Amino acid sequence: MKFIGFLIFVFVFLMAFWCIFFLASVIPYFIFVWLREGKLEQSDLPK
């Protein structure tokens, strides 16, 4: 049982690590795209 608990702990730890890594890499990209799209829309308004 201790080994199964250890495997579950390692699995949850790795999932949390990859989740944090994914969010840290994807969220800034989405913010960049959102800002770029917003700037493009603002620059298109005067036309």
N, CA, C and O atoms as CSV, one atom per row, in Angstrom:
chain,resi,resn,atom,element,x,y,z
A,1,MET,N,N,0.831,-1.215,0.000
A,1,MET,CA,C,0.000,0.000,0.000
A,1,MET,C,C,0.857,1.254,0.000
A,1,MET,O,O,0.511,2.253,-0.632
A,2,LYS,N,N,1.984,1.200,0.715
A,2,LYS,CA,C,2.849,2.387,0.713
A,2,LYS,C,C,3.367,2.676,-0.694
A,2,LYS,O,O,3.472,3.833,-1.101
A,3,PHE,N,N,3.691,1.606,-1.434
A,3,PHE,CA,C,4.210,1.811,-2.792
A,3,PHE,C,C,3.142,2.426,-3.693
A,3,PHE,O,O,3.434,3.320,-4.487
A,4,ILE,N,N,1.893,1.941,-3.569
A,4,ILE,CA,C,0.805,2.503,-4.382
A,4,ILE,C,C,0.576,3.972,-4.003
A,4,ILE,O,O,0.362,4.814,-4.875
A,5,GLY,N,N,0.619,4.271,-2.715
A,5,GLY,CA,C,0.481,5.660,-2.285
A,5,GLY,C,C,1.603,6.534,-2.820
A,5,GLY,O,O,1.382,7.680,-3.211
A,6,PHE,N,N,2.814,5.975,-2.833
A,6,PHE,CA,C,3.957,6.724,-3.378
A,6,PHE,C,C,3.771,6.983,-4.869
A,6,PHE,O,O,4.055,8.080,-5.349
A,7,LEU,N,N,3.293,5.969,-5.607
A,7,LEU,CA,C,3.065,6.163,-7.046
A,7,LEU,C,C,1.997,7.224,-7.285
A,7,LEU,O,O,2.142,8.059,-8.178
A,8,ILE,N,N,0.933,7.197,-6.500
A,8,ILE,CA,C,-0.120,8.214,-6.651
A,8,ILE,C,C,0.444,9.598,-6.339
A,8,ILE,O,O,0.132,10.566,-7.034
A,9,PHE,N,N,1.278,9.698,-5.289
A,9,PHE,CA,C,1.873,10.980,-4.934
A,9,PHE,C,C,2.758,11.499,-6.066
A,9,PHE,O,O,2.686,12.673,-6.430
A,10,VAL,N,N,3.594,10.618,-6.621
A,10,VAL,CA,C,4.477,11.032,-7.717
A,10,VAL,C,C,3.658,11.454,-8.930
A,10,VAL,O,O,3.982,12.446,-9.583
A,11,PHE,N,N,2.594,10.703,-9.239
A,11,PHE,CA,C,1.758,11.034,-10.393
A,11,PHE,C,C,1.103,12.400,-10.212
A,11,PHE,O,O,1.107,13.216,-11.133
A,12,VAL,N,N,0.542,12.653,-9.034
A,12,VAL,CA,C,-0.108,13.942,-8.764
A,12,VAL,C,C,0.922,15.064,-8.804
A,12,VAL,O,O,0.646,16.139,-9.337
A,13,PHE,N,N,2.106,14.825,-8.245
A,13,PHE,CA,C,3.150,15.852,-8.253
A,13,PHE,C,C,3.561,16.195,-9.682
A,13,PHE,O,O,3.704,17.370,-10.022
A,14,LEU,N,N,3.752,15.177,-10.516
A,14,LEU,CA,C,4.145,15.434,-11.901
A,14,LEU,C,C,3.028,16.140,-12.666
A,14,LEU,O,O,3.298,17.025,-13.478
A,15,MET,N,N,1.780,15.758,-12.416
A,15,MET,CA,C,0.666,16.431,-13.081
A,15,MET,C,C,0.625,17.913,-12.688
A,15,MET,O,O,0.423,18.782,-13.536
A,16,ALA,N,N,0.818,18.186,-11.407
A,16,ALA,CA,C,0.807,19.579,-10.958
A,16,ALA,C,C,1.975,20.343,-11.571
A,16,ALA,O,O,1.820,21.495,-11.978
A,17,PHE,N,N,3.147,19.703,-11.640
A,17,PHE,CA,C,4.315,20.378,-12.216
A,17,PHE,C,C,4.076,20.718,-13.678
A,17,PHE,O,O,4.342,21.839,-14.110
A,18,TRP,N,N,3.566,19.735,-14.454
A,18,TRP,CA,C,3.334,19.994,-15.873
A,18,TRP,C,C,2.203,20.992,-16.078
A,18,TRP,O,O,2.220,21.760,-17.040
A,19,CYS,N,N,1.219,20.986,-15.180
A,19,CYS,CA,C,0.136,21.962,-15.273
A,19,CYS,C,C,0.682,23.371,-15.072
A,19,CYS,O,O,0.342,24.285,-15.823
A,20,ILE,N,N,1.529,23.548,-14.056
A,20,ILE,CA,C,2.125,24.870,-13.808
A,20,ILE,C,C,3.011,25.268,-14.982
A,20,ILE,O,O,2.986,26.420,-15.416
A,21,PHE,N,N,3.793,24.322,-15.499
A,21,PHE,CA,C,4.671,24.623,-16.639
A,21,PHE,C,C,3.846,25.021,-17.855
A,21,PHE,O,O,4.198,25.966,-18.561
A,22,PHE,N,N,2.739,24.303,-18.108
A,22,PHE,CA,C,1.876,24.605,-19.248
A,22,PHE,C,C,1.249,25.988,-19.110
A,22,PHE,O,O,1.238,26.771,-20.060
A,23,LEU,N,N,0.724,26.284,-17.914
A,23,LEU,CA,C,0.101,27.587,-17.707
A,23,LEU,C,C,1.127,28.705,-17.832
A,23,LEU,O,O,0.844,29.747,-18.423
A,24,ALA,N,N,2.321,28.494,-17.276
A,24,ALA,CA,C,3.355,29.525,-17.325
A,24,ALA,C,C,3.805,29.781,-18.760
A,24,ALA,O,O,4.285,30.872,-19.064
A,25,SER,N,N,3.659,28.798,-19.646
A,25,SER,CA,C,4.103,28.986,-21.024
A,25,SER,C,C,2.970,29.449,-21.937
A,25,SER,O,O,3.228,30.139,-22.924
A,26,VAL,N,N,1.726,29.088,-21.633
A,26,VAL,CA,C,0.618,29.375,-22.548
A,26,VAL,C,C,-0.064,30.698,-22.224
A,26,VAL,O,O,-0.412,31.452,-23.133
A,27,ILE,N,N,-0.261,30.991,-20.929
A,27,ILE,CA,C,-1.000,32.202,-20.566
A,27,ILE,C,C,-0.311,33.475,-21.082
A,27,ILE,O,O,-0.996,34.336,-21.634
A,28,PRO,N,N,1.028,33.634,-20.926
A,28,PRO,CA,C,1.648,34.846,-21.495
A,28,PRO,C,C,1.463,34.941,-23.007
A,28,PRO,O,O,1.332,36.039,-23.546
A,29,TYR,N,N,1.451,33.790,-23.699
A,29,TYR,CA,C,1.233,33.821,-25.150
A,29,TYR,C,C,-0.173,34.312,-25.474
A,29,TYR,O,O,-0.361,35.123,-26.380
A,30,PHE,N,N,-1.174,33.810,-24.718
A,30,PHE,CA,C,-2.544,34.273,-24.960
A,30,PHE,C,C,-2.672,35.759,-24.646
A,30,PHE,O,O,-3.372,36.478,-25.359
A,31,ILE,N,N,-2.002,36.233,-23.585
A,31,ILE,CA,C,-2.043,37.661,-23.262
A,31,ILE,C,C,-1.406,38.468,-24.394
A,31,ILE,O,O,-1.908,39.526,-24.772
A,32,PHE,N,N,-0.285,37.953,-24.933
A,32,PHE,CA,C,0.383,38.646,-26.036
A,32,PHE,C,C,-0.525,38.718,-27.257
A,32,PHE,O,O,-0.649,39.770,-27.883
A,33,VAL,N,N,-1.167,37.587,-27.598
A,33,VAL,CA,C,-2.066,37.582,-28.754
A,33,VAL,C,C,-3.251,38.509,-28.513
A,33,VAL,O,O,-3.673,39.229,-29.418
A,34,TRP,N,N,-3.794,38.493,-27.281
A,34,TRP,CA,C,-4.939,39.347,-26.982
A,34,TRP,C,C,-4.550,40.822,-27.114
A,34,TRP,O,O,-5.295,41.614,-27.691
A,35,LEU,N,N,-3.373,41.190,-26.575
A,35,LEU,CA,C,-2.934,42.590,-26.691
A,35,LEU,C,C,-2.679,42.956,-28.149
A,35,LEU,O,O,-3.023,44.053,-28.589
A,36,ARG,N,N,-2.068,42.023,-28.904
A,36,ARG,CA,C,-1.792,42.320,-30.307
A,36,ARG,C,C,-3.091,42.487,-31.083
A,36,ARG,O,O,-3.215,43.399,-31.901
A,37,GLU,N,N,-4.061,41.611,-30.830
A,37,GLU,CA,C,-5.346,41.743,-31.513
A,37,GLU,C,C,-6.030,43.052,-31.109
A,37,GLU,O,O,-6.608,43.733,-31.957
A,38,GLY,N,N,-5.971,43.401,-29.843
A,38,GLY,CA,C,-6.573,44.653,-29.406
A,38,GLY,C,C,-5.924,45.849,-30.070
A,38,GLY,O,O,-6.609,46.781,-30.491
A,39,LYS,N,N,-4.583,45.826,-30.166
A,39,LYS,CA,C,-3.883,46.938,-30.814
A,39,LYS,C,C,-4.226,46.998,-32.296
A,39,LYS,O,O,-4.357,48.083,-32.863
A,40,LEU,N,N,-4.372,45.836,-32.922
A,40,LEU,CA,C,-4.738,45.838,-34.335
A,40,LEU,C,C,-6.143,46.411,-34.519
A,40,LEU,O,O,-6.385,47.169,-35.459
A,41,GLU,N,N,-7.067,46.054,-33.629
A,41,GLU,CA,C,-8.424,46.602,-33.745
A,41,GLU,C,C,-8.417,48.105,-33.510
A,41,GLU,O,O,-9.111,48.840,-34.214
A,42,GLN,N,N,-7.650,48.575,-32.540
A,42,GLN,CA,C,-7.596,50.018,-32.282
A,42,GLN,C,C,-6.958,50.755,-33.463
A,42,GLN,O,O,-7.361,51.871,-33.793
A,43,SER,N,N,-5.967,50.133,-34.095
A,43,SER,CA,C,-5.329,50.806,-35.231
A,43,SER,C,C,-6.224,50.778,-36.460
A,43,SER,O,O,-6.082,51.614,-37.352
A,44,ASP,N,N,-7.151,49.815,-36.512
A,44,ASP,CA,C,-8.052,49.762,-37.654
A,44,ASP,C,C,-9.241,50.705,-37.503
A,44,ASP,O,O,-9.893,51.037,-38.493
A,45,LEU,N,N,-9.535,51.144,-36.271
A,45,LEU,CA,C,-10.705,52.003,-36.060
A,45,LEU,C,C,-10.631,53.306,-36.842
A,45,LEU,O,O,-11.610,53.653,-37.503
A,46,PRO,N,N,-9.513,54.055,-36.805
A,46,PRO,CA,C,-9.496,55.337,-37.523
A,46,PRO,C,C,-9.716,55.185,-39.018
A,46,PRO,O,O,-10.232,56.104,-39.656
A,47,LYS,N,N,-9.337,54.050,-39.596
A,47,LYS,CA,C,-9.539,53.856,-41.043
A,47,LYS,C,C,-11.034,53.788,-41.335
A,47,LYS,O,O,-11.432,53.629,-42.489
